[in-house]
């Protein structure tokens, strides 16, 4: 199964198109703030474009996606970049994303992550996009510069020369022992 979360007006053939309302064309209505009504290891791909910045229970959602995805499943995500002016214009945005957001789900990256005994994802791609819409015409020129070093760009230029969007591609990692206990 392939999931398209928060599909809105972007209905995609070959995917289970999900949104929280039937005001748009959907295959399934789901509240992403709740447990996902899907079987373990049943999803091979997830697309979530400009959805995660609206999720209050983000950590729980990521754990749910890890649960329902097969090992090796790909999760493709686009969100506003944390310094984007549009990020702050929408009062429904409750979360901000950096090139390092998904490091939270790596073993040992953050000591306060509970229940992360192994890396949940291999971060295959992190790309900052200068523009979306008509300003994306500048992406071929500006994207290579801002993506040359995420640390340098974020530290020195993200607030003076803000980009609009960040995209990720995550590969789901799972061991054969799903409920692995910490060995001590």
N, C-alpha and C positions, 0 to 999 in steps of 0.2 A: 504494500500500500504506500502511496505517496500522498503526503499532506500538504495543503496550501493553507497556512494559518492566517486568519484575518484577511481573507480574500477580497472583501469589499466588492468593487466593480470589476476586479481583475479575475474573472472566472477562467480557470485553466483546464483544458481537456487532459485526461490522464491522471488527474489529481483528485483527491477528496478535498473539495473546497469547503473551508470552515470559516464561520464567522459567528458572532454572538447574537445575530438577528437574522430574520428571514426578509428583511427589507431589501436585501440584495440576493442575487442568485447564489444559493449555497447547496451543498450536498448534505451537510451536517451542521447543526447548531451546537456550539460548545462554548462554555465559559472557561477561558484560559486561566482564570483565577482559582479554578477548582481542579480536583483530580480528573485527569483525562479518561473518558470512557472508552478506552482502547486496551486491547490485550498486550501483555508484555511481548517485546521482540516482534512486533507486527508491522513496523514502519521501516521502509528502506530509504526514504528521502523526505525532508521537510523544507518548505520554503516559508519564510516569515519576513515580509517586507513592510517595514515601518509599523510593526506591531508591538515589539518588546518594550518600547519606551512608554507604552500605556499600561504595562502590567505591574501591579503593586506586589504581587507574590511571585516575583521573578525567579528567585532561587528555587522555590517549590516547583515552578513550571519547568525549569531546566532539569531538575531531578525527574520530573514526570516524563519529559521528552527522552531523557536517557533510559528510563524504564521501558517505554513503548518502542524505542528504536532497536533495530537489529544491530548486532555488532557490525561495524563498517558502514552503517548508514551515514548519509551526508545531510547536514543541516546548513542551509544557506540563509543568511540573515542580512538584512539591511536596516539600519536605523539612522536617525540624525546623529551627526558627530557632536560630541559634547560641547563644543564652543560655537556651534552653528546658531545664527541669529534665530532661525526658525524653530530651534529646539525650545526656546523660551517663549515663543508667541502662542503656543498651543497649551492651554491650561490643563489638558488631559495628559500631558507628558509628565510622568512621575519618576523617570529614570534617565540617566545619562550614560553614554558609551564611549570608551576610549579603546585604543589598540590593545589594552591589557585587561579588559573586562572579563574575558573568559579564562584568564589565568586563575581566577578564583576557584575554578573547578579542577585544579591540578593538585595532586597530593603534595602537601608541604608548602604550597605557595602562600596560603593564608592560614595561620594557626587557628583562626576562629571558625573555619568551615567545619561543620559537624557532619560526620558520616562520609567524608570523602577519603576513603582508604586507598584509592588508586586514582590515576588520572581518568577523568570521565570522557575527555575529548582530546583528539590531536587537532590543534588549530592549524589547518592547512593553508588558510588565506586570511589576511587582514589587509584591507585596502581602504585608504581614505580617498574619497572622491571630492574634488573641489566643488563641483556644482551638480545640481539636478535640474531637470527641465532645460530651459534655453541656456542657462549658464554652463551646462555640461559640455558645450562646445569647446570650452577651455580645458577640459579634463586631459586631453592628450598632451598639453603643454605643462600644466601645473601638477597633475597627479604624480609624475615621476619624481618631481622635486620634493613634495610633501611625504612621499612614501620611501624616499631614500633612507631616512632614519626617523622612525616614529618617535623615538626618545628625544631626538634633537628638535624635531618639529613641535612636538607637544610641549616641551620645556620652554622653548624660546619664541615660537611663532603662532601657536594655535589660537591665541586670543587677539593678536594683532592682524593676522591674516587667516581668518577662520574658514574652514571647509564646511561643506553642507552635509556630507553623509559618510558613513563607514559601513563596510560590508565584510562579512566573515564567512568562512566555510569551515565547518567543524566535521571531523570524522568521529563517530561514536566508538569509544573503546569499552570493551567488557572482557572480564576474565571468565573462564568457564565456571568458577565458583561465584555465582551471583551475589550471595550474601557473605562475602568474605569477612571474617573476623580479624581484628587486629591481633597479630601474634606477638606475644610478649613472654 
